[in-house]
């Protein structure tokens, strides 16, 4: 499998999404941060985390989103995890760790 980690490579591939009529794509490392810098329309989570894992084609305009925090948040809710008054330890310092911290903060603010 070839990787296209350069900003030029990812830019060309992002531009091809509408041209190919794709509804959207999912991205992973090493493309998440580059996509966040290249896509103008970002969700709040993508902007906050500086990473895009989902690109949606909206009539030729690309929207970047990051679903990592929402996914963990939903899983923790489904498991009945109550985080208020608790400690959460996140091991790591990458994008997954940042999304985990965001999920925990949301659960504490909103409640689980």
Secondary structure, 3 states (H helix, E strand, C coil): CCCCCCHHHHHHHHHHHHHCCCCEEECCCCCHHHHHHHCCEECHHHHHHCCCCEEEEECCEEEEECCHHHHHHHHHHHCCCCCCCCCCCCCCCCHHHHHHHHHHHHHHHHCC
